[in-house]
Amino acid sequence: MSLNNPATVREAGDLLGTAMHEFAAREPAPLYLHTGHGHRLRLDLGPYFTSPAALDPDERALLAMARGIVLDVGCGPARHARYLQQRGLRALGLDRSAGALAVARALGLRHALHADAMTAPLPRGIGTALLLDGNLGLAGSMHGTRRLLGRLAGACVPGGRLLVGGRAPAGATARRLALRVEYRGAAGPWFAWLQLSLAGVIAVAAGTGWALESAVQRGPCYLICLHRNWSP
């Protein structure tokens, strides 16, 4: 699939997918996030397009813990799934943005699922699920996060792993945000996003089928490995 054919990657209302397509095609425009507090923040897509070979050493160490079939939730351009694919694992990228998935496939991702991880049936027999780049926040609330973690535990095999990465909110365990995307003068709908600290992730995971295996924190950023220990 070519990045030069926008008809193959765009979907009406999929502003983030369109922005990712145009970034990958070297025709980017500024992408912004609006917050419910009235702030307008520019979002740099560059880190999402890091070459798999150029991943951060801490990320590579975490990804070395992946095994079995991998489900990359909220994968975007799927740099983590593509990295694991290169290492010989079967990696499935899941995203609710059809445009983002089309970009991921154009960059080499072999297996993709256009779905919402909160509502759609999840594939079974997963060995490792990924919620990197703060993607645990897509659940939008503490209740939603527990529900998502329980759904992923149900999709994973016994002893399966969940690899989580995020950035802690300043001075808080959890912070809920209202956000909307703006691209080329168009604004998308408001959505909820939950930002959690490392301690917040460990606390919310309790009772959802996951137990802490390891964690690394560098400043506000953290990487966590959880293992599935019982069926929620």
C-alpha positions, 0 to 999 in steps of 0.5 A: 500500500502506497503512502502517496495515495490518500484515498487508501488511508483517509476516513471522514472524521479521522483527523489523527489518521489523516495527520499521520498519513500526511506526516509519513508522506512528508506533507505534514501540517501542525497537529494540535490537542485542545484541552477542556481547560482551554489550552491548545498544545502542538502534538509532535508525531515524530516520536510515533514514527521512530524507526524500530531499529532506533527505539529507546534502549529501555523500550527495547529491554521491555519489548524483549519480554514479549512472547507469543502473539502480540496485540499492540493496542492503539498502535498508530503507525505501529513502531513497536509491533513492527519491531517485534515483527522483525524479531520473529513474533506475530504482531497484531496492531489494533487501532480505531483509526483506519487511517493510522492502520493504513499507514502502519500497513504501508510501513510494513505491519502485516496484521492489523485490526480496525477496532475499538479496544473498549467495545469490540471483541478482542482476539484470544490466545494473546501472549503479550499485549502492549499499551505503550505511549500512554495508551492505557489512558484511552480508557478515559477513566479509572472504571474504564481502565479497570474494564480495559485491563480485564478485557485484555486479561481475558484475551491473554493466555495464562502467564501472558504479559502486558507491557505498559508505558506512560508519563506520570501527571505532575504532582498526582497519581491520576489526572483525567483530561478532556481532549480534542484533535485539531488538524488543518482547521478541522476539530474532532469530537471531545474524548476523555483521556486518563493520565496515570503515574506508575503507582496509579497503574499498579493500583488500578491493575489490582484485581483485574487479572494482572500482577506486577513483574517489573517496572522502570522509571526515568523521571516522569516516564515509566515502563511496566511489565505485568503478568496475567495471574488469574481470570478476572 
